[in-house]
Amino acid sequence: MKLTIPYYLHKAGAGFPSPATDYIEEDIDLNVHLIKNVPATFIIRVQGKSMVNAGIYDGDLLVVDKSLKPKNFSTVIANVHDELVVKSFVKENNKQFLTSGSKKFEDRILINEEADVFVWGVVTYVIHSVY
């Protein structure tokens, strides 16, 4: 599905305001900017508040790429006992864990195929309302 919306030529400054114009350069397809590997990408909605420390809120939409290998502290979608969850991926001392993003790591879940815990995909973008 192709979704195009107007794309303004001028950038919005985050500092001191400058004169702006109503000049539209072209339409922009968000799929081109948000999705790198179409067959391996999906969107999932967050339910819960365990990842607010990572800037992910209840109701947010996550763009997830199943073809990416997680890096240390990547945000991932994981299958934990047949339930999909959003967590931070941590690799330490040749072990891999999932955590809710707090620095304390007391909520660690060991990634272990025998325990039916594995990474399902890497979160590449978070979409949430600011209004």
C-alpha positions as YAML, in Angstrom:
chain: A
units: angstrom
residues:
- id: 1
  name: MET
  ca: [0.00, 0.00, 0.00]
- id: 2
  name: LYS
  ca: [1.41, 3.34, -1.00]
- id: 3
  name: LEU
  ca: [0.69, 6.27, 1.30]
- id: 4
  name: THR
  ca: [1.76, 9.72, 0.18]
- id: 5
  name: ILE
  ca: [1.40, 12.94, 2.12]
- id: 6
  name: PRO
  ca: [2.61, 16.50, 1.36]
- id: 7
  name: TYR
  ca: [6.30, 17.13, 2.02]
- id: 8
  name: TYR
  ca: [7.37, 20.71, 2.75]
- id: 9
  name: LEU
  ca: [10.62, 21.95, 1.29]
- id: 10
  name: HIS
  ca: [11.58, 24.03, 4.33]
- id: 11
  name: LYS
  ca: [12.72, 22.42, 7.54]
- id: 12
  name: ALA
  ca: [11.14, 23.25, 10.90]
- id: 13
  name: GLY
  ca: [13.76, 24.81, 13.15]
- id: 14
  name: ALA
  ca: [13.92, 23.73, 16.76]
- id: 15
  name: GLY
  ca: [15.65, 26.96, 17.76]
- id: 16
  name: PHE
  ca: [14.83, 30.62, 17.09]
- id: 17
  name: PRO
  ca: [11.93, 31.02, 14.63]
- id: 18
  name: SER
  ca: [12.57, 32.24, 11.10]
- id: 19
  name: PRO
  ca: [10.16, 33.27, 8.34]
- id: 20
  name: ALA
  ca: [8.37, 30.25, 6.85]
- id: 21
  name: THR
  ca: [6.67, 29.71, 3.52]
- id: 22
  name: ASP
  ca: [3.83, 27.46, 2.45]
- id: 23
  name: TYR
  ca: [5.88, 25.81, -0.25]
- id: 24
  name: ILE
  ca: [5.27, 22.11, -0.90]
- id: 25
  name: GLU
  ca: [8.12, 20.42, -2.75]
- id: 26
  name: GLU
  ca: [6.47, 17.08, -3.53]
- id: 27
  name: ASP
  ca: [4.55, 14.23, -1.99]
- id: 28
  name: ILE
  ca: [6.51, 11.85, 0.20]
- id: 29
  name: ASP
  ca: [5.92, 8.12, 0.57]
- id: 30
  name: LEU
  ca: [6.53, 7.14, 4.19]
- id: 31
  name: ASN
  ca: [7.09, 3.52, 3.15]
- id: 32
  name: VAL
  ca: [10.31, 4.60, 1.40]
- id: 33
  name: HIS
  ca: [11.62, 6.22, 4.59]
- id: 34
  name: LEU
  ca: [10.36, 3.80, 7.22]
- id: 35
  name: ILE
  ca: [10.71, 0.41, 5.54]
- id: 36
  name: LYS
  ca: [14.03, -0.93, 4.24]
- id: 37
  name: ASN
  ca: [13.08, -4.59, 3.74]
- id: 38
  name: VAL
  ca: [9.40, -4.83, 2.76]
- id: 39
  name: PRO
  ca: [8.90, -8.63, 3.03]
- id: 40
  name: ALA
  ca: [10.45, -8.70, 6.52]
- id: 41
  name: THR
  ca: [8.76, -5.60, 7.95]
- id: 42
  name: PHE
  ca: [5.54, -5.28, 9.92]
- id: 43
  name: ILE
  ca: [3.88, -2.79, 12.28]
- id: 44
  name: ILE
  ca: [2.67, -3.72, 15.75]
- id: 45
  name: ARG
  ca: [0.87, -1.64, 18.41]
- id: 46
  name: VAL
  ca: [2.30, -1.42, 21.95]
- id: 47
  name: GLN
  ca: [0.09, -2.40, 24.86]
- id: 48
  name: GLY
  ca: [1.44, -1.54, 28.29]
- id: 49
  name: LYS
  ca: [3.82, 0.85, 30.00]
- id: 50
  name: SER
  ca: [6.96, -1.18, 30.72]
- id: 51
  name: MET
  ca: [9.05, 0.59, 28.04]
- id: 52
  name: VAL
  ca: [8.34, 4.26, 28.90]
- id: 53
  name: ASN
  ca: [11.99, 4.65, 30.01]
- id: 54
  name: ALA
  ca: [12.93, 3.89, 26.40]
- id: 55
  name: GLY
  ca: [10.44, 6.46, 25.03]
- id: 56
  name: ILE
  ca: [7.88, 3.83, 23.99]
- id: 57
  name: TYR
  ca: [4.34, 4.41, 25.26]
- id: 58
  name: ASP
  ca: [1.06, 2.50, 25.45]
- id: 59
  name: GLY
  ca: [-0.62, 2.72, 22.04]
- id: 60
  name: ASP
  ca: [2.53, 3.54, 20.04]
- id: 61
  name: LEU
  ca: [3.06, 1.90, 16.66]
- id: 62
  name: LEU
  ca: [6.37, 0.10, 16.15]
- id: 63
  name: VAL
  ca: [7.93, -0.56, 12.75]
- id: 64
  name: VAL
  ca: [9.72, -3.92, 13.09]
- id: 65
  name: ASP
  ca: [12.21, -5.58, 10.72]
- id: 66
  name: LYS
  ca: [12.51, -9.35, 11.19]
- id: 67
  name: SER
  ca: [15.62, -9.55, 8.96]
- id: 68
  name: LEU
  ca: [17.86, -7.46, 11.26]
- id: 69
  name: LYS
  ca: [20.14, -8.94, 13.88]
- id: 70
  name: PRO
  ca: [19.80, -7.02, 17.17]
- id: 71
  name: LYS
  ca: [22.72, -4.98, 18.48]
- id: 72
  name: ASN
  ca: [23.38, -4.48, 22.16]
- id: 73
  name: PHE
  ca: [20.59, -2.31, 23.64]
- id: 74
  name: SER
  ca: [18.42, -2.55, 20.50]
- id: 75
  name: THR
  ca: [14.68, -2.43, 21.06]
- id: 76
  name: VAL
  ca: [13.18, -5.71, 19.90]
- id: 77
  name: ILE
  ca: [9.97, -7.64, 19.62]
- id: 78
  name: ALA
  ca: [10.50, -10.98, 21.31]
- id: 79
  name: ASN
  ca: [8.49, -14.13, 21.66]
- id: 80
  name: VAL
  ca: [8.37, -15.02, 25.35]
- id: 81
  name: HIS
  ca: [6.44, -18.23, 25.96]
- id: 82
  name: ASP
  ca: [4.29, -17.63, 22.84]
- id: 83
  name: GLU
  ca: [3.54, -13.99, 23.73]
- id: 84
  name: LEU
  ca: [4.99, -11.06, 21.77]
- id: 85
  name: VAL
  ca: [6.59, -8.39, 23.96]
- id: 86
  name: VAL
  ca: [8.65, -5.25, 23.33]
- id: 87
  name: LYS
  ca: [11.91, -5.20, 25.27]
- id: 88
  name: SER
  ca: [15.53, -4.02, 25.14]
- id: 89
  name: PHE
  ca: [18.09, -6.58, 23.96]
- id: 90
  name: VAL
  ca: [21.21, -6.86, 26.12]
- id: 91
  name: LYS
  ca: [24.26, -9.01, 25.44]
- id: 92
  name: GLU
  ca: [26.61, -9.55, 28.36]
- id: 93
  name: ASN
  ca: [29.24, -12.23, 29.11]
- id: 94
  name: ASN
  ca: [28.19, -14.38, 26.11]
- id: 95
  name: LYS
  ca: [24.57, -14.39, 27.34]
- id: 96
  name: GLN
  ca: [21.61, -12.57, 25.84]
- id: 97
  name: PHE
  ca: [18.82, -10.99, 27.87]
- id: 98
  name: LEU
  ca: [15.64, -9.00, 27.44]
- id: 99
  name: THR
  ca: [14.88, -6.12, 29.79]
- id: 100
  name: SER
  ca: [12.37, -3.29, 30.05]
- id: 101
  name: GLY
  ca: [15.03, -0.66, 29.48]
- id: 102
  name: SER
  ca: [15.77, 0.34, 33.04]
- id: 103
  name: LYS
  ca: [19.43, 0.58, 33.99]
- id: 104
  name: LYS
  ca: [18.92, -1.77, 36.96]
- id: 105
  name: PHE
  ca: [18.31, -4.86, 34.80]
- id: 106
  name: GLU
  ca: [16.46, -6.62, 37.64]
- id: 107
  name: ASP
  ca: [13.75, -7.63, 35.19]
- id: 108
  name: ARG
  ca: [16.06, -9.66, 32.93]
- id: 109
  name: ILE
  ca: [14.67, -12.50, 30.84]
- id: 110
  name: LEU
  ca: [17.30, -14.91, 29.55]
- id: 111
  name: ILE
  ca: [17.03, -15.53, 25.80]
- id: 112
  name: ASN
  ca: [17.03, -19.29, 25.62]
- id: 113
  name: GLU
  ca: [15.44, -21.48, 22.97]
- id: 114
  name: GLU
  ca: [14.83, -24.23, 25.53]
- id: 115
  name: ALA
  ca: [12.80, -21.72, 27.57]
- id: 116
  name: ASP
  ca: [10.88, -20.66, 24.43]
- id: 117
  name: VAL
  ca: [12.30, -17.11, 24.44]
- id: 118
  name: PHE
  ca: [13.70, -15.63, 21.24]
- id: 119
  name: VAL
  ca: [13.98, -12.33, 19.34]
- id: 120
  name: TRP
  ca: [11.35, -12.02, 16.63]
- id: 121
  name: GLY
  ca: [12.40, -8.67, 15.10]
- id: 122
  name: VAL
  ca: [14.21, -5.37, 15.65]
- id: 123
  name: VAL
  ca: [12.25, -2.14, 16.15]
- id: 124
  name: THR
  ca: [13.43, 0.43, 13.61]
- id: 125
  name: TYR
  ca: [10.92, 3.25, 14.24]
- id: 126
  name: VAL
  ca: [8.48, 4.28, 16.97]
- id: 127
  name: ILE
  ca: [5.40, 6.26, 15.96]
- id: 128
  name: HIS
  ca: [3.45, 8.02, 18.66]
- id: 129
  name: SER
  ca: [1.19, 11.00, 18.95]
- id: 130
  name: VAL
  ca: [2.48, 14.18, 20.60]
- id: 131
  name: TYR
  ca: [-0.98, 15.73, 20.74]
...
